[in-house]
């Protein structure tokens, strides 16, 4: 039973991380639209955003389950991101 509880906890932590990624991505898009940098700066900002969120996800995964990457973890991040996206459309947060 301990293994199942650990997996459910990891799933919920990474689901929350997916929601957090959705919020960060929304904020990032707003900043980029407001600043209107050139294509080179947008590419560099995209790369930096991806690297920082990837490192944050990796650190969280190490905290949650010692860095074991499983399919359900990737699915939980995606589901959290999609959950935020549809929730933000429903309550009209962001420009979707």
N, CA, C and O atoms as a DFTB+ gen file, in Angstrom:
384 C
 N C O
     1  1       0.815      -1.196       0.000
     2  2       0.000       0.000       0.000
     3  2       0.861       1.264       0.000
     4  3       0.434       2.297      -0.515
     5  1       2.036       1.196       0.557
     6  2       2.920       2.349       0.594
     7  2       3.349       2.790      -0.787
     8  3       3.470       3.989      -1.041
     9  1       3.585       1.843      -1.689
    10  2       3.997       2.169      -3.045
    11  2       2.889       2.902      -3.795
    12  3       3.160       3.859      -4.520
    13  1       1.652       2.461      -3.626
    14  2       0.521       3.111      -4.283
    15  2       0.353       4.539      -3.767
    16  3       0.119       5.462      -4.547
    17  1       0.472       4.715      -2.462
    18  2       0.354       6.049      -1.878
    19  2       1.462       6.960      -2.403
    20  3       1.218       8.135      -2.678
    21  1       2.667       6.433      -2.542
    22  2       3.787       7.211      -3.079
    23  2       3.515       7.623      -4.520
    24  3       3.814       8.752      -4.912
    25  1       2.954       6.721      -5.304
    26  2       2.658       7.030      -6.706
    27  2       1.538       8.064      -6.829
    28  3       1.612       8.957      -7.673
    29  1       0.514       7.949      -6.004
    30  2      -0.574       8.922      -6.029
    31  2      -0.053      10.292      -5.596
    32  3      -0.403      11.307      -6.198
    33  1       0.772      10.323      -4.566
    34  2       1.352      11.584      -4.105
    35  2       2.203      12.214      -5.199
    36  3       2.108      13.416      -5.445
    37  1       3.030      11.416      -5.853
    38  2       3.859      11.921      -6.949
    39  2       2.981      12.445      -8.076
    40  3       3.254      13.504      -8.640
    41  1       1.927      11.704      -8.402
    42  2       1.003      12.141      -9.453
    43  2       0.415      13.508      -9.113
    44  3       0.375      14.396      -9.965
    45  1      -0.036      13.679      -7.883
    46  2      -0.654      14.947      -7.486
    47  2       0.351      16.090      -7.459
    48  3       0.021      17.212      -7.844
    49  1       1.564      15.821      -7.013
    50  2       2.605      16.845      -7.007
    51  2       2.903      17.297      -8.431
    52  3       3.000      18.496      -8.693
    53  1       3.048      16.354      -9.344
    54  2       3.374      16.702     -10.715
    55  2       2.173      17.306     -11.444
    56  3       2.352      18.110     -12.359
    57  1       0.953      16.930     -11.053
    58  2      -0.251      17.579     -11.582
    59  2      -0.240      19.061     -11.191
    60  3      -0.523      19.933     -12.013
    61  1       0.087      19.326      -9.940
    62  2       0.213      20.706      -9.477
    63  2       1.308      21.446     -10.218
    64  3       1.169      22.633     -10.511
    65  1       2.394      20.755     -10.522
    66  2       3.470      21.366     -11.301
    67  2       2.973      21.704     -12.707
    68  3       3.355      22.733     -13.264
    69  1       2.138      20.860     -13.279
    70  2       1.561      21.150     -14.593
    71  2       0.709      22.412     -14.560
    72  3       0.759      23.224     -15.484
    73  1      -0.075      22.577     -13.492
    74  2      -0.862      23.799     -13.321
    75  2       0.072      25.003     -13.194
    76  3      -0.160      26.045     -13.808
    77  1       1.120      24.852     -12.399
    78  2       2.108      25.913     -12.226
    79  2       2.750      26.277     -13.564
    80  3       2.949      27.457     -13.853
    81  1       3.077      25.275     -14.380
    82  2       3.638      25.541     -15.708
    83  2       2.654      26.315     -16.569
    84  3       3.051      27.215     -17.309
    85  1       1.381      25.972     -16.481
    86  2       0.369      26.704     -17.237
    87  2       0.317      28.168     -16.841
    88  3       0.228      29.048     -17.697
    89  1       0.373      28.428     -15.542
    90  2       0.362      29.806     -15.048
    91  2       1.610      30.542     -15.522
    92  3       1.521      31.667     -16.012
    93  1       2.765      29.913     -15.379
    94  2       4.010      30.545     -15.825
    95  2       3.993      30.822     -17.322
    96  3       4.422      31.888     -17.765
    97  1       3.499      29.871     -18.096
    98  2       3.455      30.046     -19.539
    99  2       2.527      31.185     -19.917
   100  3       2.832      31.953     -20.829
   101  1       1.399      31.305     -19.231
   102  2       0.478      32.419     -19.463
   103  2       1.158      33.756     -19.167
   104  3       1.064      34.697     -19.955
   105  1       1.837      33.830     -18.033
   106  2       2.548      35.062     -17.678
   107  2       3.651      35.367     -18.686
   108  3       3.836      36.516     -19.085
   109  1       4.373      34.347     -19.089
   110  2       5.451      34.506     -20.065
   111  2       4.900      35.071     -21.381
   112  3       5.480      35.996     -21.950
   113  1       3.786      34.518     -21.859
   114  2       3.190      35.014     -23.102
   115  2       2.764      36.465     -22.981
   116  3       2.933      37.244     -23.919
   117  1       2.212      36.834     -21.833
   118  2       1.797      38.232     -21.636
   119  2       2.990      39.178     -21.665
   120  3       2.924      40.251     -22.265
   121  1       4.075      38.781     -21.020
   122  2       5.275      39.625     -21.001
   123  2       5.843      39.771     -22.409
   124  3       6.217      40.871     -22.817
   125  1       5.907      38.672     -23.150
   126  2       6.435      38.723     -24.520
   127  2       5.562      39.615     -25.400
   128  3       6.085      40.394     -26.197
   129  1       4.240      39.512     -25.267
   130  2       3.346      40.363     -26.063
   131  2       3.505      41.830     -25.718
   132  3       3.456      42.694     -26.593
   133  1       3.697      42.106     -24.434
   134  2       3.808      43.499     -24.005
   135  2       5.144      44.119     -24.439
   136  3       5.187      45.268     -24.879
   137  1       6.229      43.349     -24.312
   138  2       7.553      43.882     -24.650
   139  2       7.836      43.898     -26.149
   140  3       8.569      44.758     -26.637
   141  1       7.254      42.950     -26.876
   142  2       7.464      42.799     -28.317
   143  2       8.936      42.801     -28.717
   144  3       9.362      43.640     -29.511
   145  1       9.707      41.878     -28.177
   146  2      11.121      41.820     -28.568
   147  2      11.259      41.248     -29.984
   148  3      10.296      40.746     -30.564
   149  1      12.468      41.335     -30.521
   150  2      12.728      40.778     -31.844
   151  2      12.725      39.256     -31.807
   152  3      12.686      38.642     -30.740
   153  1      12.768      38.659     -32.999
   154  2      12.703      37.201     -33.102
   155  2      13.860      36.514     -32.388
   156  3      13.678      35.447     -31.801
   157  1      15.031      37.104     -32.431
   158  2      16.192      36.510     -31.766
   159  2      15.985      36.484     -30.260
   160  3      16.271      35.482     -29.605
   161  1      15.486      37.593     -29.710
   162  2      15.254      37.656     -28.266
   163  2      14.144      36.709     -27.836
   164  3      14.207      36.119     -26.758
   165  1      13.128      36.565     -28.679
   166  2      12.055      35.628     -28.363
   167  2      12.598      34.202     -28.336
   168  3      12.244      33.416     -27.457
   169  1      13.452      33.872     -29.293
   170  2      14.051      32.529     -29.330
   171  2      14.892      32.270     -28.086
   172  3      14.821      31.193     -27.495
   173  1      15.682      33.258     -27.693
   174  2      16.506      33.105     -26.484
   175  2      15.637      33.007     -25.236
   176  3      15.925      32.215     -24.339
   177  1      14.580      33.806     -25.176
   178  2      13.673      33.760     -24.025
   179  2      12.947      32.413     -23.969
   180  3      12.757      31.854     -22.889
   181  1      12.544      31.894     -25.131
   182  2      11.905      30.577     -25.171
   183  2      12.851      29.497     -24.663
   184  3      12.455      28.628     -23.886
   185  1      14.090      29.558     -25.101
   186  2      15.093      28.590     -24.664
   187  2      15.318      28.681     -23.154
   188  3      15.376      27.661     -22.467
   189  1      15.442      29.897     -22.646
   190  2      15.647      30.097     -21.215
   191  2      14.435      29.610     -20.412
   192  3      14.595      28.966     -19.375
   193  1      13.229      29.917     -20.888
   194  2      12.007      29.459     -20.217
   195  2      11.975      27.933     -20.155
   196  3      11.677      27.349     -19.113
   197  1      12.284      27.300     -21.280
   198  2      12.267      25.842     -21.344
   199  2      13.307      25.229     -20.420
   200  3      13.017      24.266     -19.709
   201  1      14.501      25.774     -20.424
   202  2      15.557      25.250     -19.552
   203  2      15.204      25.410     -18.072
   204  3      15.377      24.479     -17.286
   205  1      14.716      26.581     -17.700
   206  2      14.399      26.827     -16.292
   207  2      13.227      25.971     -15.805
   208  3      13.272      25.430     -14.700
   209  1      12.186      25.848     -16.622
   210  2      11.065      25.014     -16.200
   211  2      11.444      23.531     -16.214
   212  3      10.952      22.756     -15.394
   213  1      12.313      23.140     -17.139
   214  2      12.795      21.754     -17.153
   215  2      13.612      21.428     -15.916
   216  3      13.452      20.364     -15.317
   217  1      14.491      22.349     -15.536
   218  2      15.286      22.150     -14.318
   219  2      14.405      22.131     -13.073
   220  3      14.622      21.335     -12.159
   221  1      13.412      23.012     -13.046
   222  2      12.486      23.028     -11.904
   223  2      11.712      21.711     -11.821
   224  3      11.519      21.166     -10.734
   225  1      11.274      21.207     -12.964
   226  2      10.562      19.932     -12.993
   227  2      11.447      18.780     -12.553
   228  3      11.004      17.887     -11.830
   229  1      12.696      18.803     -12.990
   230  2      13.646      17.761     -12.593
   231  2      13.901      17.796     -11.087
   232  3      13.927      16.756     -10.431
   233  1      14.088      19.007     -10.544
   234  2      14.309      19.144      -9.098
   235  2      13.081      18.667      -8.317
   236  3      13.214      17.997      -7.293
   237  1      11.906      19.010      -8.799
   238  2      10.683      18.573      -8.130
   239  2      10.525      17.061      -8.215
   240  3      10.076      16.425      -7.262
   241  1      10.888      16.493      -9.345
   242  2      10.806      15.048      -9.512
   243  2      11.772      14.328      -8.578
   244  3      11.440      13.271      -8.041
   245  1      12.944      14.879      -8.382
   246  2      13.888      14.289      -7.421
   247  2      13.314      14.363      -6.012
   248  3      13.441      13.417      -5.235
   249  1      12.684      15.483      -5.684
   250  2      12.057      15.622      -4.373
   251  2      10.892      14.649      -4.207
   252  3      10.739      14.033      -3.152
   253  1      10.071      14.510      -5.252
   254  2       8.834      13.728      -5.151
   255  2       9.089      12.223      -5.102
   256  3       8.480      11.522      -4.294
   257  1       9.989      11.716      -5.962
   258  2      10.177      10.261      -6.004
   259  2      11.590       9.862      -6.426
   260  3      11.771       8.871      -7.133
   261  1      12.555      10.604      -6.011
   262  2      13.965      10.292      -6.260
   263  2      14.309      10.245      -7.742
   264  3      15.210       9.517      -8.156
   265  1      13.593      11.018      -8.530
   266  2      13.934      11.186      -9.935
   267  2      13.488      10.091     -10.874
   268  3      13.971      10.028     -12.005
   269  1      12.596       9.233     -10.456
   270  2      12.108       8.174     -11.351
   271  2      11.069       8.756     -12.298
   272  3       9.996       9.183     -11.870
   273  1      11.391       8.772     -13.577
   274  2      10.486       9.315     -14.576
   275  2       9.656       8.178     -15.162
   276  3      10.195       7.263     -15.785
   277  1       8.375       8.238     -14.963
   278  2       7.439       7.218     -15.444
   279  2       6.400       7.886     -16.344
   280  3       6.242       9.107     -16.335
   281  1       5.701       7.065     -17.115
   282  2       4.693       7.600     -18.033
   283  2       3.616       8.377     -17.288
   284  3       3.200       9.442     -17.745
   285  1       3.161       7.867     -16.153
   286  2       2.086       8.543     -15.432
   287  2       2.519       9.915     -14.920
   288  3       1.675      10.783     -14.699
   289  1       3.806      10.120     -14.732
   290  2       4.299      11.429     -14.297
   291  2       4.195      12.433     -15.436
   292  3       3.738      13.558     -15.237
   293  1       4.617      12.027     -16.626
   294  2       4.479      12.896     -17.792
   295  2       3.010      13.195     -18.061
   296  3       2.649      14.321     -18.402
   297  1       2.168      12.182     -17.906
   298  2       0.738      12.353     -18.099
   299  2       0.159      13.329     -17.074
   300  3      -0.686      14.156     -17.417
   301  1       0.600      13.241     -15.835
   302  2       0.072      14.129     -14.796
   303  2       0.471      15.581     -15.055
   304  3      -0.331      16.484     -14.820
   305  1       1.690      15.824     -15.533
   306  2       2.107      17.188     -15.869
   307  2       1.241      17.721     -17.008
   308  3       0.753      18.850     -16.951
   309  1       1.056      16.908     -18.032
   310  2       0.231      17.311     -19.170
   311  2      -1.212      17.569     -18.737
   312  3      -1.818      18.552     -19.164
   313  1      -1.760      16.706     -17.904
   314  2      -3.130      16.892     -17.433
   315  2      -3.263      18.166     -16.589
   316  3      -4.269      18.869     -16.692
   317  1      -2.274      18.464     -15.769
   318  2      -2.297      19.693     -14.982
   319  2      -2.259      20.924     -15.865
   320  3      -2.974      21.895     -15.615
   321  1      -1.428      20.890     -16.897
   322  2      -1.324      22.001     -17.839
   323  2      -2.642      22.192     -18.578
   324  3      -3.128      23.315     -18.706
   325  1      -3.221      21.095     -19.067
   326  2      -4.492      21.158     -19.787
   327  2      -5.618      21.611     -18.856
   328  3      -6.486      22.383     -19.262
   329  1      -5.605      21.136     -17.617
   330  2      -6.595      21.551     -16.629
   331  2      -6.551      23.057     -16.441
   332  3      -7.596      23.709     -16.451
   333  1      -5.359      23.624     -16.268
   334  2      -5.230      25.075     -16.119
   335  2      -5.712      25.797     -17.371
   336  3      -6.417      26.801     -17.279
   337  1      -5.337      25.291     -18.529
   338  2      -5.702      25.938     -19.785
   339  2      -7.220      26.048     -19.910
   340  3      -7.740      27.123     -20.211
   341  1      -7.940      24.935     -19.680
   342  2      -9.393      24.967     -19.810
   343  2     -10.054      25.731     -18.674
   344  3     -11.073      26.389     -18.886
   345  1      -9.500      25.658     -17.486
   346  2     -10.043      26.432     -16.375
   347  2      -9.881      27.927     -16.631
   348  3     -10.783      28.712     -16.339
   349  1      -8.728      28.322     -17.177
   350  2      -8.498      29.737     -17.463
   351  2      -9.427      30.230     -18.574
   352  3      -9.843      31.389     -18.558
   353  1      -9.756      29.371     -19.533
   354  2     -10.727      29.748     -20.562
   355  2     -12.120      29.886     -19.956
   356  3     -12.888      30.774     -20.326
   357  1     -12.429      28.999     -19.026
   358  2     -13.749      29.003     -18.407
   359  2     -13.985      30.258     -17.574
   360  3     -15.077      30.825     -17.596
   361  1     -12.961      30.691     -16.839
   362  2     -13.118      31.876     -15.994
   363  2     -12.457      33.113     -16.614
   364  3     -12.300      34.144     -15.960
   365  1     -12.076      32.985     -17.881
   366  2     -11.561      34.106     -18.682
   367  2     -10.291      34.726     -18.114
   368  3     -10.189      35.946     -17.989
   369  1      -9.318      33.873     -17.770
   370  2      -7.979      34.335     -17.390
   371  2      -7.115      34.203     -18.620
   372  3      -7.168      33.180     -19.302
   373  1      -6.342      35.183     -18.914
   374  2      -5.438      35.077     -20.058
   375  2      -6.164      35.377     -21.360
   376  3      -7.360      35.668     -21.384
   377  1      -5.405      35.296     -22.429
   378  2      -5.929      35.605     -23.768
   379  2      -5.926      34.343     -24.606
   380  3      -5.019      34.145     -25.413
   381  1      -6.910      33.492     -24.436
   382  2      -6.958      32.234     -25.201
   383  2      -7.926      32.391     -26.338
   384  3      -8.124      31.456     -27.114
